[in-house]
Amino acid sequence: MSRLVSGVRTLFRRYPFVTNSAIYGSLYVGAEYSQQFVSKRWLPSPAEREDIDYATIGRYAVMGTAAYAPTLYFWYKWLDRTFPGTTKACP
């Protein structure tokens, strides 16, 4: 387990843009999928159930990983440079 955690930390340090994009994209897709699952499959009666709209989920994947994640990544990098933190770092 320790080697896994060490490997993940190395991955995050070496490729922060890629890992942030992958994580943000997966959270974005997961949120849309869970919203559709609850509203279309779980809450309605069996006669009213609809299929999950995978085309929409695909669009969320593209926007989450290719548009929003890079924008937010560079926005927070700019914020960190422009307004540096003043608190002490944890040991």
HTML snippet that shows the backbone in 3Dmol.js (N, CA, C, O; Angstrom):
<script src="https://3Dmol.org/build/3Dmol-min.js"></script>
<div id="view" style="width:600px;height:400px;position:relative"></div>
<script>
const pdb = `
ATOM      1  N   MET A   1       0.817  -1.188   0.000  1.00  0.00           N
ATOM      2  CA  MET A   1       0.000   0.000   0.000  1.00  0.00           C
ATOM      3  C   MET A   1       0.868   1.263   0.000  1.00  0.00           C
ATOM      4  O   MET A   1       0.535   2.254  -0.650  1.00  0.00           O
ATOM      5  N   SER A   2       1.944   1.216   0.709  1.00  0.00           N
ATOM      6  CA  SER A   2       2.846   2.362   0.782  1.00  0.00           C
ATOM      7  C   SER A   2       3.458   2.667  -0.586  1.00  0.00           C
ATOM      8  O   SER A   2       3.643   3.829  -0.946  1.00  0.00           O
ATOM      9  N   ARG A   3       3.768   1.620  -1.338  1.00  0.00           N
ATOM     10  CA  ARG A   3       4.340   1.829  -2.669  1.00  0.00           C
ATOM     11  C   ARG A   3       3.313   2.445  -3.614  1.00  0.00           C
ATOM     12  O   ARG A   3       3.653   3.257  -4.475  1.00  0.00           O
ATOM     13  N   LEU A   4       2.055   2.052  -3.442  1.00  0.00           N
ATOM     14  CA  LEU A   4       0.991   2.611  -4.265  1.00  0.00           C
ATOM     15  C   LEU A   4       0.823   4.103  -3.992  1.00  0.00           C
ATOM     16  O   LEU A   4       0.737   4.905  -4.922  1.00  0.00           O
ATOM     17  N   VAL A   5       0.779   4.466  -2.726  1.00  0.00           N
ATOM     18  CA  VAL A   5       0.640   5.870  -2.353  1.00  0.00           C
ATOM     19  C   VAL A   5       1.833   6.677  -2.854  1.00  0.00           C
ATOM     20  O   VAL A   5       1.673   7.793  -3.349  1.00  0.00           O
ATOM     21  N   SER A   6       3.017   6.111  -2.724  1.00  0.00           N
ATOM     22  CA  SER A   6       4.222   6.784  -3.206  1.00  0.00           C
ATOM     23  C   SER A   6       4.174   6.970  -4.722  1.00  0.00           C
ATOM     24  O   SER A   6       4.560   8.019  -5.239  1.00  0.00           O
ATOM     25  N   GLY A   7       3.699   5.950  -5.425  1.00  0.00           N
ATOM     26  CA  GLY A   7       3.589   6.046  -6.881  1.00  0.00           C
ATOM     27  C   GLY A   7       2.582   7.095  -7.322  1.00  0.00           C
ATOM     28  O   GLY A   7       2.815   7.822  -8.288  1.00  0.00           O
ATOM     29  N   VAL A   8       1.460   7.174  -6.611  1.00  0.00           N
ATOM     30  CA  VAL A   8       0.441   8.173  -6.939  1.00  0.00           C
ATOM     31  C   VAL A   8       0.979   9.579  -6.672  1.00  0.00           C
ATOM     32  O   VAL A   8       0.753  10.493  -7.466  1.00  0.00           O
ATOM     33  N   ARG A   9       1.680   9.750  -5.572  1.00  0.00           N
ATOM     34  CA  ARG A   9       2.267  11.068  -5.278  1.00  0.00           C
ATOM     35  C   ARG A   9       3.260  11.478  -6.352  1.00  0.00           C
ATOM     36  O   ARG A   9       3.280  12.632  -6.779  1.00  0.00           O
ATOM     37  N   THR A  10       4.083  10.535  -6.788  1.00  0.00           N
ATOM     38  CA  THR A  10       5.050  10.821  -7.849  1.00  0.00           C
ATOM     39  C   THR A  10       4.332  11.214  -9.136  1.00  0.00           C
ATOM     40  O   THR A  10       4.741  12.151  -9.821  1.00  0.00           O
ATOM     41  N   LEU A  11       3.271  10.502  -9.458  1.00  0.00           N
ATOM     42  CA  LEU A  11       2.490  10.811 -10.651  1.00  0.00           C
ATOM     43  C   LEU A  11       1.919  12.219 -10.584  1.00  0.00           C
ATOM     44  O   LEU A  11       1.964  12.961 -11.566  1.00  0.00           O
ATOM     45  N   PHE A  12       1.379  12.589  -9.423  1.00  0.00           N
ATOM     46  CA  PHE A  12       0.816  13.929  -9.257  1.00  0.00           C
ATOM     47  C   PHE A  12       1.885  15.004  -9.356  1.00  0.00           C
ATOM     48  O   PHE A  12       1.646  16.066  -9.932  1.00  0.00           O
ATOM     49  N   ARG A  13       3.038  14.746  -8.811  1.00  0.00           N
ATOM     50  CA  ARG A  13       4.108  15.753  -8.870  1.00  0.00           C
ATOM     51  C   ARG A  13       4.693  15.876 -10.268  1.00  0.00           C
ATOM     52  O   ARG A  13       5.025  16.976 -10.710  1.00  0.00           O
ATOM     53  N   ARG A  14       4.821  14.759 -10.963  1.00  0.00           N
ATOM     54  CA  ARG A  14       5.455  14.774 -12.277  1.00  0.00           C
ATOM     55  C   ARG A  14       4.516  15.282 -13.372  1.00  0.00           C
ATOM     56  O   ARG A  14       4.952  15.978 -14.289  1.00  0.00           O
ATOM     57  N   TYR A  15       3.239  14.942 -13.280  1.00  0.00           N
ATOM     58  CA  TYR A  15       2.267  15.314 -14.315  1.00  0.00           C
ATOM     59  C   TYR A  15       1.029  15.960 -13.690  1.00  0.00           C
ATOM     60  O   TYR A  15      -0.056  15.381 -13.761  1.00  0.00           O
ATOM     61  N   PRO A  16       1.158  17.134 -13.085  1.00  0.00           N
ATOM     62  CA  PRO A  16       0.003  17.717 -12.403  1.00  0.00           C
ATOM     63  C   PRO A  16      -1.136  18.097 -13.354  1.00  0.00           C
ATOM     64  O   PRO A  16      -2.308  17.966 -13.000  1.00  0.00           O
ATOM     65  N   PHE A  17      -0.804  18.558 -14.540  1.00  0.00           N
ATOM     66  CA  PHE A  17      -1.847  18.956 -15.486  1.00  0.00           C
ATOM     67  C   PHE A  17      -2.678  17.748 -15.917  1.00  0.00           C
ATOM     68  O   PHE A  17      -3.907  17.811 -15.923  1.00  0.00           O
ATOM     69  N   VAL A  18      -2.024  16.667 -16.271  1.00  0.00           N
ATOM     70  CA  VAL A  18      -2.727  15.470 -16.743  1.00  0.00           C
ATOM     71  C   VAL A  18      -3.558  14.851 -15.624  1.00  0.00           C
ATOM     72  O   VAL A  18      -4.712  14.481 -15.837  1.00  0.00           O
ATOM     73  N   THR A  19      -2.976  14.739 -14.437  1.00  0.00           N
ATOM     74  CA  THR A  19      -3.716  14.117 -13.334  1.00  0.00           C
ATOM     75  C   THR A  19      -4.895  14.995 -12.906  1.00  0.00           C
ATOM     76  O   THR A  19      -5.973  14.473 -12.618  1.00  0.00           O
ATOM     77  N   ASN A  20      -4.713  16.294 -12.862  1.00  0.00           N
ATOM     78  CA  ASN A  20      -5.832  17.175 -12.519  1.00  0.00           C
ATOM     79  C   ASN A  20      -6.934  17.087 -13.562  1.00  0.00           C
ATOM     80  O   ASN A  20      -8.115  17.073 -13.214  1.00  0.00           O
ATOM     81  N   SER A  21      -6.566  17.029 -14.828  1.00  0.00           N
ATOM     82  CA  SER A  21      -7.570  16.917 -15.882  1.00  0.00           C
ATOM     83  C   SER A  21      -8.334  15.602 -15.783  1.00  0.00           C
ATOM     84  O   SER A  21      -9.555  15.577 -15.938  1.00  0.00           O
ATOM     85  N   ALA A  22      -7.629  14.527 -15.528  1.00  0.00           N
ATOM     86  CA  ALA A  22      -8.284  13.224 -15.408  1.00  0.00           C
ATOM     87  C   ALA A  22      -9.213  13.174 -14.201  1.00  0.00           C
ATOM     88  O   ALA A  22     -10.326  12.657 -14.294  1.00  0.00           O
ATOM     89  N   ILE A  23      -8.768  13.700 -13.090  1.00  0.00           N
ATOM     90  CA  ILE A  23      -9.596  13.675 -11.884  1.00  0.00           C
ATOM     91  C   ILE A  23     -10.810  14.579 -12.046  1.00  0.00           C
ATOM     92  O   ILE A  23     -11.928  14.165 -11.740  1.00  0.00           O
ATOM     93  N   TYR A  24     -10.616  15.796 -12.517  1.00  0.00           N
ATOM     94  CA  TYR A  24     -11.739  16.704 -12.684  1.00  0.00           C
ATOM     95  C   TYR A  24     -12.730  16.144 -13.704  1.00  0.00           C
ATOM     96  O   TYR A  24     -13.941  16.207 -13.495  1.00  0.00           O
ATOM     97  N   GLY A  25     -12.221  15.602 -14.794  1.00  0.00           N
ATOM     98  CA  GLY A  25     -13.111  15.019 -15.797  1.00  0.00           C
ATOM     99  C   GLY A  25     -13.906  13.854 -15.245  1.00  0.00           C
ATOM    100  O   GLY A  25     -15.097  13.731 -15.529  1.00  0.00           O
ATOM    101  N   SER A  26     -13.269  12.997 -14.460  1.00  0.00           N
ATOM    102  CA  SER A  26     -13.994  11.851 -13.897  1.00  0.00           C
ATOM    103  C   SER A  26     -15.028  12.303 -12.870  1.00  0.00           C
ATOM    104  O   SER A  26     -16.109  11.718 -12.794  1.00  0.00           O
ATOM    105  N   LEU A  27     -14.724  13.321 -12.086  1.00  0.00           N
ATOM    106  CA  LEU A  27     -15.710  13.845 -11.134  1.00  0.00           C
ATOM    107  C   LEU A  27     -16.891  14.478 -11.876  1.00  0.00           C
ATOM    108  O   LEU A  27     -18.043  14.321 -11.472  1.00  0.00           O
ATOM    109  N   TYR A  28     -16.595  15.186 -12.951  1.00  0.00           N
ATOM    110  CA  TYR A  28     -17.635  15.838 -13.738  1.00  0.00           C
ATOM    111  C   TYR A  28     -18.563  14.803 -14.371  1.00  0.00           C
ATOM    112  O   TYR A  28     -19.785  14.952 -14.335  1.00  0.00           O
ATOM    113  N   VAL A  29     -17.978  13.759 -14.947  1.00  0.00           N
ATOM    114  CA  VAL A  29     -18.769  12.692 -15.557  1.00  0.00           C
ATOM    115  C   VAL A  29     -19.530  11.915 -14.485  1.00  0.00           C
ATOM    116  O   VAL A  29     -20.702  11.586 -14.663  1.00  0.00           O
ATOM    117  N   GLY A  30     -18.863  11.627 -13.378  1.00  0.00           N
ATOM    118  CA  GLY A  30     -19.521  10.885 -12.301  1.00  0.00           C
ATOM    119  C   GLY A  30     -20.718  11.628 -11.740  1.00  0.00           C
ATOM    120  O   GLY A  30     -21.736  11.016 -11.418  1.00  0.00           O
ATOM    121  N   ALA A  31     -20.604  12.937 -11.622  1.00  0.00           N
ATOM    122  CA  ALA A  31     -21.723  13.735 -11.123  1.00  0.00           C
ATOM    123  C   ALA A  31     -22.899  13.688 -12.100  1.00  0.00           C
ATOM    124  O   ALA A  31     -24.046  13.539 -11.676  1.00  0.00           O
ATOM    125  N   GLU A  32     -22.632  13.812 -13.384  1.00  0.00           N
ATOM    126  CA  GLU A  32     -23.709  13.777 -14.377  1.00  0.00           C
ATOM    127  C   GLU A  32     -24.347  12.393 -14.444  1.00  0.00           C
ATOM    128  O   GLU A  32     -25.570  12.272 -14.520  1.00  0.00           O
ATOM    129  N   TYR A  33     -23.520  11.352 -14.417  1.00  0.00           N
ATOM    130  CA  TYR A  33     -24.066   9.988 -14.467  1.00  0.00           C
ATOM    131  C   TYR A  33     -24.942   9.715 -13.250  1.00  0.00           C
ATOM    132  O   TYR A  33     -26.045   9.186 -13.384  1.00  0.00           O
ATOM    133  N   SER A  34     -24.456  10.073 -12.064  1.00  0.00           N
ATOM    134  CA  SER A  34     -25.244   9.808 -10.857  1.00  0.00           C
ATOM    135  C   SER A  34     -26.545  10.616 -10.864  1.00  0.00           C
ATOM    136  O   SER A  34     -27.576  10.121 -10.410  1.00  0.00           O
ATOM    137  N   GLN A  35     -26.510  11.848 -11.370  1.00  0.00           N
ATOM    138  CA  GLN A  35     -27.728  12.651 -11.462  1.00  0.00           C
ATOM    139  C   GLN A  35     -28.730  11.996 -12.398  1.00  0.00           C
ATOM    140  O   GLN A  35     -29.917  11.915 -12.084  1.00  0.00           O
ATOM    141  N   GLN A  36     -28.256  11.530 -13.548  1.00  0.00           N
ATOM    142  CA  GLN A  36     -29.157  10.853 -14.487  1.00  0.00           C
ATOM    143  C   GLN A  36     -29.666   9.540 -13.920  1.00  0.00           C
ATOM    144  O   GLN A  36     -30.837   9.202 -14.099  1.00  0.00           O
ATOM    145  N   PHE A  37     -28.816   8.802 -13.247  1.00  0.00           N
ATOM    146  CA  PHE A  37     -29.234   7.519 -12.686  1.00  0.00           C
ATOM    147  C   PHE A  37     -30.347   7.717 -11.665  1.00  0.00           C
ATOM    148  O   PHE A  37     -31.346   6.997 -11.681  1.00  0.00           O
ATOM    149  N   VAL A  38     -30.176   8.680 -10.789  1.00  0.00           N
ATOM    150  CA  VAL A  38     -31.181   8.921  -9.754  1.00  0.00           C
ATOM    151  C   VAL A  38     -32.478   9.435 -10.377  1.00  0.00           C
ATOM    152  O   VAL A  38     -33.558   8.956 -10.032  1.00  0.00           O
ATOM    153  N   SER A  39     -32.384  10.398 -11.283  1.00  0.00           N
ATOM    154  CA  SER A  39     -33.600  11.007 -11.826  1.00  0.00           C
ATOM    155  C   SER A  39     -34.297  10.143 -12.879  1.00  0.00           C
ATOM    156  O   SER A  39     -35.507  10.273 -13.065  1.00  0.00           O
ATOM    157  N   LYS A  40     -33.572   9.273 -13.567  1.00  0.00           N
ATOM    158  CA  LYS A  40     -34.185   8.490 -14.643  1.00  0.00           C
ATOM    159  C   LYS A  40     -34.407   7.021 -14.298  1.00  0.00           C
ATOM    160  O   LYS A  40     -35.280   6.380 -14.882  1.00  0.00           O
ATOM    161  N   ARG A  41     -33.638   6.481 -13.367  1.00  0.00           N
ATOM    162  CA  ARG A  41     -33.736   5.056 -13.086  1.00  0.00           C
ATOM    163  C   ARG A  41     -34.214   4.738 -11.679  1.00  0.00           C
ATOM    164  O   ARG A  41     -34.952   3.773 -11.483  1.00  0.00           O
ATOM    165  N   TRP A  42     -33.813   5.517 -10.716  1.00  0.00           N
ATOM    166  CA  TRP A  42     -34.047   5.162  -9.323  1.00  0.00           C
ATOM    167  C   TRP A  42     -35.365   5.723  -8.798  1.00  0.00           C
ATOM    168  O   TRP A  42     -36.127   5.002  -8.155  1.00  0.00           O
ATOM    169  N   LEU A  43     -35.641   6.989  -9.060  1.00  0.00           N
ATOM    170  CA  LEU A  43     -36.837   7.628  -8.511  1.00  0.00           C
ATOM    171  C   LEU A  43     -38.133   7.284  -9.242  1.00  0.00           C
ATOM    172  O   LEU A  43     -39.142   7.071  -8.570  1.00  0.00           O
ATOM    173  N   PRO A  44     -38.172   7.216 -10.568  1.00  0.00           N
ATOM    174  CA  PRO A  44     -39.446   6.963 -11.243  1.00  0.00           C
ATOM    175  C   PRO A  44     -39.949   5.534 -11.032  1.00  0.00           C
ATOM    176  O   PRO A  44     -39.197   4.627 -10.674  1.00  0.00           O
ATOM    177  N   SER A  45     -41.229   5.376 -11.264  1.00  0.00           N
ATOM    178  CA  SER A  45     -41.806   4.028 -11.225  1.00  0.00           C
ATOM    179  C   SER A  45     -41.276   3.244 -12.430  1.00  0.00           C
ATOM    180  O   SER A  45     -40.807   3.847 -13.395  1.00  0.00           O
ATOM    181  N   PRO A  46     -41.344   1.915 -12.386  1.00  0.00           N
ATOM    182  CA  PRO A  46     -40.794   1.114 -13.506  1.00  0.00           C
ATOM    183  C   PRO A  46     -41.351   1.486 -14.881  1.00  0.00           C
ATOM    184  O   PRO A  46     -40.632   1.383 -15.875  1.00  0.00           O
ATOM    185  N   ALA A  47     -42.590   1.908 -14.960  1.00  0.00           N
ATOM    186  CA  ALA A  47     -43.176   2.263 -16.258  1.00  0.00           C
ATOM    187  C   ALA A  47     -42.637   3.591 -16.797  1.00  0.00           C
ATOM    188  O   ALA A  47     -42.666   3.827 -18.005  1.00  0.00           O
ATOM    189  N   GLU A  48     -42.147   4.457 -15.907  1.00  0.00           N
ATOM    190  CA  GLU A  48     -41.680   5.779 -16.326  1.00  0.00           C
ATOM    191  C   GLU A  48     -40.174   5.866 -16.494  1.00  0.00           C
ATOM    192  O   GLU A  48     -39.663   6.931 -16.842  1.00  0.00           O
ATOM    193  N   ARG A  49     -39.455   4.793 -16.260  1.00  0.00           N
ATOM    194  CA  ARG A  49     -37.988   4.838 -16.321  1.00  0.00           C
ATOM    195  C   ARG A  49     -37.500   5.125 -17.733  1.00  0.00           C
ATOM    196  O   ARG A  49     -38.060   4.639 -18.716  1.00  0.00           O
ATOM    197  N   GLU A  50     -36.443   5.926 -17.808  1.00  0.00           N
ATOM    198  CA  GLU A  50     -35.818   6.283 -19.086  1.00  0.00           C
ATOM    199  C   GLU A  50     -34.410   5.715 -19.130  1.00  0.00           C
ATOM    200  O   GLU A  50     -33.850   5.332 -18.102  1.00  0.00           O
ATOM    201  N   ASP A  51     -33.841   5.665 -20.332  1.00  0.00           N
ATOM    202  CA  ASP A  51     -32.458   5.232 -20.488  1.00  0.00           C
ATOM    203  C   ASP A  51     -31.509   6.364 -20.122  1.00  0.00           C
ATOM    204  O   ASP A  51     -31.850   7.543 -20.223  1.00  0.00           O
ATOM    205  N   ILE A  52     -30.323   5.983 -19.698  1.00  0.00           N
ATOM    206  CA  ILE A  52     -29.274   6.962 -19.431  1.00  0.00           C
ATOM    207  C   ILE A  52     -28.841   7.550 -20.775  1.00  0.00           C
ATOM    208  O   ILE A  52     -28.672   6.815 -21.747  1.00  0.00           O
ATOM    209  N   ASP A  53     -28.664   8.852 -20.831  1.00  0.00           N
ATOM    210  CA  ASP A  53     -28.259   9.542 -22.056  1.00  0.00           C
ATOM    211  C   ASP A  53     -26.728   9.570 -22.126  1.00  0.00           C
ATOM    212  O   ASP A  53     -26.088  10.485 -21.608  1.00  0.00           O
ATOM    213  N   TYR A  54     -26.158   8.560 -22.770  1.00  0.00           N
ATOM    214  CA  TYR A  54     -24.706   8.439 -22.836  1.00  0.00           C
ATOM    215  C   TYR A  54     -24.066   9.480 -23.751  1.00  0.00           C
ATOM    216  O   TYR A  54     -22.887   9.794 -23.587  1.00  0.00           O
ATOM    217  N   ALA A  55     -24.806  10.012 -24.697  1.00  0.00           N
ATOM    218  CA  ALA A  55     -24.264  11.084 -25.538  1.00  0.00           C
ATOM    219  C   ALA A  55     -23.994  12.330 -24.688  1.00  0.00           C
ATOM    220  O   ALA A  55     -22.974  12.998 -24.854  1.00  0.00           O
ATOM    221  N   THR A  56     -24.902  12.623 -23.800  1.00  0.00           N
ATOM    222  CA  THR A  56     -24.700  13.762 -22.904  1.00  0.00           C
ATOM    223  C   THR A  56     -23.521  13.515 -21.976  1.00  0.00           C
ATOM    224  O   THR A  56     -22.721  14.417 -21.730  1.00  0.00           O
ATOM    225  N   ILE A  57     -23.414  12.309 -21.468  1.00  0.00           N
ATOM    226  CA  ILE A  57     -22.287  11.969 -20.587  1.00  0.00           C
ATOM    227  C   ILE A  57     -20.973  12.102 -21.353  1.00  0.00           C
ATOM    228  O   ILE A  57     -19.975  12.550 -20.788  1.00  0.00           O
ATOM    229  N   GLY A  58     -20.959  11.724 -22.616  1.00  0.00           N
ATOM    230  CA  GLY A  58     -19.767  11.895 -23.440  1.00  0.00           C
ATOM    231  C   GLY A  58     -19.398  13.359 -23.605  1.00  0.00           C
ATOM    232  O   GLY A  58     -18.222  13.719 -23.555  1.00  0.00           O
ATOM    233  N   ARG A  59     -20.402  14.201 -23.802  1.00  0.00           N
ATOM    234  CA  ARG A  59     -20.133  15.642 -23.899  1.00  0.00           C
ATOM    235  C   ARG A  59     -19.592  16.189 -22.586  1.00  0.00           C
ATOM    236  O   ARG A  59     -18.715  17.053 -22.583  1.00  0.00           O
ATOM    237  N   TYR A  60     -20.109  15.690 -21.480  1.00  0.00           N
ATOM    238  CA  TYR A  60     -19.577  16.102 -20.177  1.00  0.00           C
ATOM    239  C   TYR A  60     -18.125  15.665 -20.032  1.00  0.00           C
ATOM    240  O   TYR A  60     -17.314  16.394 -19.461  1.00  0.00           O
ATOM    241  N   ALA A  61     -17.791  14.490 -20.539  1.00  0.00           N
ATOM    242  CA  ALA A  61     -16.407  14.013 -20.461  1.00  0.00           C
ATOM    243  C   ALA A  61     -15.477  14.922 -21.261  1.00  0.00           C
ATOM    244  O   ALA A  61     -14.397  15.276 -20.788  1.00  0.00           O
ATOM    245  N   VAL A  62     -15.883  15.292 -22.450  1.00  0.00           N
ATOM    246  CA  VAL A  62     -15.057  16.161 -23.280  1.00  0.00           C
ATOM    247  C   VAL A  62     -14.900  17.535 -22.630  1.00  0.00           C
ATOM    248  O   VAL A  62     -13.790  18.060 -22.532  1.00  0.00           O
ATOM    249  N   MET A  63     -16.002  18.105 -22.194  1.00  0.00           N
ATOM    250  CA  MET A  63     -15.932  19.438 -21.585  1.00  0.00           C
ATOM    251  C   MET A  63     -15.177  19.406 -20.264  1.00  0.00           C
ATOM    252  O   MET A  63     -14.411  20.322 -19.966  1.00  0.00           O
ATOM    253  N   GLY A  64     -15.384  18.361 -19.472  1.00  0.00           N
ATOM    254  CA  GLY A  64     -14.732  18.283 -18.170  1.00  0.00           C
ATOM    255  C   GLY A  64     -13.241  18.092 -18.250  1.00  0.00           C
ATOM    256  O   GLY A  64     -12.500  18.651 -17.441  1.00  0.00           O
ATOM    257  N   THR A  65     -12.781  17.304 -19.221  1.00  0.00           N
ATOM    258  CA  THR A  65     -11.345  17.038 -19.317  1.00  0.00           C
ATOM    259  C   THR A  65     -10.618  17.976 -20.265  1.00  0.00           C
ATOM    260  O   THR A  65      -9.454  18.302 -20.033  1.00  0.00           O
ATOM    261  N   ALA A  66     -11.281  18.419 -21.334  1.00  0.00           N
ATOM    262  CA  ALA A  66     -10.592  19.211 -22.346  1.00  0.00           C
ATOM    263  C   ALA A  66     -10.844  20.715 -22.253  1.00  0.00           C
ATOM    264  O   ALA A  66     -10.084  21.496 -22.825  1.00  0.00           O
ATOM    265  N   ALA A  67     -11.881  21.131 -21.555  1.00  0.00           N
ATOM    266  CA  ALA A  67     -12.175  22.568 -21.485  1.00  0.00           C
ATOM    267  C   ALA A  67     -12.071  23.097 -20.062  1.00  0.00           C
ATOM    268  O   ALA A  67     -11.266  23.985 -19.781  1.00  0.00           O
ATOM    269  N   TYR A  68     -12.877  22.559 -19.175  1.00  0.00           N
ATOM    270  CA  TYR A  68     -12.930  23.107 -17.818  1.00  0.00           C
ATOM    271  C   TYR A  68     -11.675  22.808 -17.012  1.00  0.00           C
ATOM    272  O   TYR A  68     -11.163  23.691 -16.325  1.00  0.00           O
ATOM    273  N   ALA A  69     -11.175  21.592 -17.083  1.00  0.00           N
ATOM    274  CA  ALA A  69      -9.999  21.239 -16.283  1.00  0.00           C
ATOM    275  C   ALA A  69      -8.777  22.091 -16.638  1.00  0.00           C
ATOM    276  O   ALA A  69      -8.143  22.623 -15.727  1.00  0.00           O
ATOM    277  N   PRO A  70      -8.421  22.244 -17.906  1.00  0.00           N
ATOM    278  CA  PRO A  70      -7.279  23.109 -18.212  1.00  0.00           C
ATOM    279  C   PRO A  70      -7.509  24.563 -17.797  1.00  0.00           C
ATOM    280  O   PRO A  70      -6.599  25.222 -17.293  1.00  0.00           O
ATOM    281  N   THR A  71      -8.718  25.054 -18.008  1.00  0.00           N
ATOM    282  CA  THR A  71      -9.021  26.431 -17.619  1.00  0.00           C
ATOM    283  C   THR A  71      -8.823  26.622 -16.120  1.00  0.00           C
ATOM    284  O   THR A  71      -8.179  27.578 -15.687  1.00  0.00           O
ATOM    285  N   LEU A  72      -9.378  25.712 -15.337  1.00  0.00           N
ATOM    286  CA  LEU A  72      -9.238  25.820 -13.885  1.00  0.00           C
ATOM    287  C   LEU A  72      -7.799  25.606 -13.434  1.00  0.00           C
ATOM    288  O   LEU A  72      -7.331  26.264 -12.505  1.00  0.00           O
ATOM    289  N   TYR A  73      -7.100  24.689 -14.091  1.00  0.00           N
ATOM    290  CA  TYR A  73      -5.700  24.438 -13.731  1.00  0.00           C
ATOM    291  C   TYR A  73      -4.879  25.714 -13.882  1.00  0.00           C
ATOM    292  O   TYR A  73      -4.167  26.100 -12.955  1.00  0.00           O
ATOM    293  N   PHE A  74      -4.966  26.367 -15.022  1.00  0.00           N
ATOM    294  CA  PHE A  74      -4.177  27.575 -15.252  1.00  0.00           C
ATOM    295  C   PHE A  74      -4.697  28.766 -14.437  1.00  0.00           C
ATOM    296  O   PHE A  74      -3.919  29.640 -14.055  1.00  0.00           O
ATOM    297  N   TRP A  75      -5.993  28.802 -14.174  1.00  0.00           N
ATOM    298  CA  TRP A  75      -6.549  29.849 -13.338  1.00  0.00           C
ATOM    299  C   TRP A  75      -5.964  29.763 -11.921  1.00  0.00           C
ATOM    300  O   TRP A  75      -5.539  30.777 -11.367  1.00  0.00           O
ATOM    301  N   TYR A  76      -5.939  28.574 -11.341  1.00  0.00           N
ATOM    302  CA  TYR A  76      -5.394  28.420  -9.994  1.00  0.00           C
ATOM    303  C   TYR A  76      -3.885  28.617  -9.959  1.00  0.00           C
ATOM    304  O   TYR A  76      -3.357  29.104  -8.959  1.00  0.00           O
ATOM    305  N   LYS A  77      -3.180  28.252 -11.019  1.00  0.00           N
ATOM    306  CA  LYS A  77      -1.743  28.542 -11.087  1.00  0.00           C
ATOM    307  C   LYS A  77      -1.520  30.052 -11.079  1.00  0.00           C
ATOM    308  O   LYS A  77      -0.629  30.554 -10.394  1.00  0.00           O
ATOM    309  N   TRP A  78      -2.345  30.775 -11.855  1.00  0.00           N
ATOM    310  CA  TRP A  78      -2.234  32.227 -11.878  1.00  0.00           C
ATOM    311  C   TRP A  78      -2.555  32.815 -10.512  1.00  0.00           C
ATOM    312  O   TRP A  78      -1.852  33.712 -10.048  1.00  0.00           O
ATOM    313  N   LEU A  79      -3.603  32.327  -9.862  1.00  0.00           N
ATOM    314  CA  LEU A  79      -3.958  32.817  -8.538  1.00  0.00           C
ATOM    315  C   LEU A  79      -2.828  32.580  -7.535  1.00  0.00           C
ATOM    316  O   LEU A  79      -2.521  33.450  -6.720  1.00  0.00           O
ATOM    317  N   ASP A  80      -2.207  31.390  -7.601  1.00  0.00           N
ATOM    318  CA  ASP A  80      -1.103  31.089  -6.686  1.00  0.00           C
ATOM    319  C   ASP A  80       0.079  32.020  -6.898  1.00  0.00           C
ATOM    320  O   ASP A  80       0.732  32.419  -5.934  1.00  0.00           O
ATOM    321  N   ARG A  81       0.365  32.373  -8.154  1.00  0.00           N
ATOM    322  CA  ARG A  81       1.465  33.307  -8.432  1.00  0.00           C
ATOM    323  C   ARG A  81       1.108  34.730  -8.031  1.00  0.00           C
ATOM    324  O   ARG A  81       1.936  35.447  -7.470  1.00  0.00           O
ATOM    325  N   THR A  82      -0.114  35.136  -8.317  1.00  0.00           N
ATOM    326  CA  THR A  82      -0.517  36.515  -8.092  1.00  0.00           C
ATOM    327  C   THR A  82      -0.784  36.813  -6.617  1.00  0.00           C
ATOM    328  O   THR A  82      -0.449  37.896  -6.137  1.00  0.00           O
ATOM    329  N   PHE A  83      -1.374  35.881  -5.906  1.00  0.00           N
ATOM    330  CA  PHE A  83      -1.713  36.048  -4.496  1.00  0.00           C
ATOM    331  C   PHE A  83      -1.093  34.919  -3.687  1.00  0.00           C
ATOM    332  O   PHE A  83      -1.789  33.978  -3.305  1.00  0.00           O
ATOM    333  N   PRO A  84       0.205  35.001  -3.422  1.00  0.00           N
ATOM    334  CA  PRO A  84       0.855  33.910  -2.696  1.00  0.00           C
ATOM    335  C   PRO A  84       0.308  33.794  -1.272  1.00  0.00           C
ATOM    336  O   PRO A  84      -0.062  34.785  -0.642  1.00  0.00           O
ATOM    337  N   GLY A  85       0.271  32.556  -0.791  1.00  0.00           N
ATOM    338  CA  GLY A  85      -0.217  32.302   0.549  1.00  0.00           C
ATOM    339  C   GLY A  85       0.729  32.836   1.605  1.00  0.00           C
ATOM    340  O   GLY A  85       1.930  32.957   1.367  1.00  0.00           O
ATOM    341  N   THR A  86       0.195  33.152   2.764  1.00  0.00           N
ATOM    342  CA  THR A  86       1.010  33.687   3.839  1.00  0.00           C
ATOM    343  C   THR A  86       1.058  32.774   5.061  1.00  0.00           C
ATOM    344  O   THR A  86       1.710  33.104   6.051  1.00  0.00           O
ATOM    345  N   THR A  87       0.375  31.631   5.002  1.00  0.00           N
ATOM    346  CA  THR A  87       0.393  30.709   6.126  1.00  0.00           C
ATOM    347  C   THR A  87       1.627  29.825   6.043  1.00  0.00           C
ATOM    348  O   THR A  87       2.205  29.648   4.971  1.00  0.00           O
ATOM    349  N   LYS A  88       2.019  29.278   7.170  1.00  0.00           N
ATOM    350  CA  LYS A  88       3.161  28.392   7.207  1.00  0.00           C
ATOM    351  C   LYS A  88       2.782  27.027   6.653  1.00  0.00           C
ATOM    352  O   LYS A  88       1.658  26.559   6.833  1.00  0.00           O
ATOM    353  N   ALA A  89       3.721  26.404   5.987  1.00  0.00           N
ATOM    354  CA  ALA A  89       3.485  25.081   5.422  1.00  0.00           C
ATOM    355  C   ALA A  89       3.498  24.042   6.528  1.00  0.00           C
ATOM    356  O   ALA A  89       4.210  24.192   7.520  1.00  0.00           O
ATOM    357  N   CYS A  90       2.719  23.003   6.360  1.00  0.00           N
ATOM    358  CA  CYS A  90       2.708  21.899   7.320  1.00  0.00           C
ATOM    359  C   CYS A  90       3.986  21.091   7.158  1.00  0.00           C
ATOM    360  O   CYS A  90       4.503  20.967   6.048  1.00  0.00           O
ATOM    361  N   PRO A  91       4.495  20.545   8.242  1.00  0.00           N
ATOM    362  CA  PRO A  91       5.754  19.762   8.144  1.00  0.00           C
ATOM    363  C   PRO A  91       5.594  18.484   7.386  1.00  0.00           C
ATOM    364  O   PRO A  91       6.559  17.736   7.228  1.00  0.00           O
TER     365      PRO A  91
END
`;
const viewer = $3Dmol.createViewer("view");
viewer.addModel(pdb, "pdb");
viewer.setStyle({}, {cartoon: {color: "spectrum"}});
viewer.zoomTo();
viewer.render();
</script>
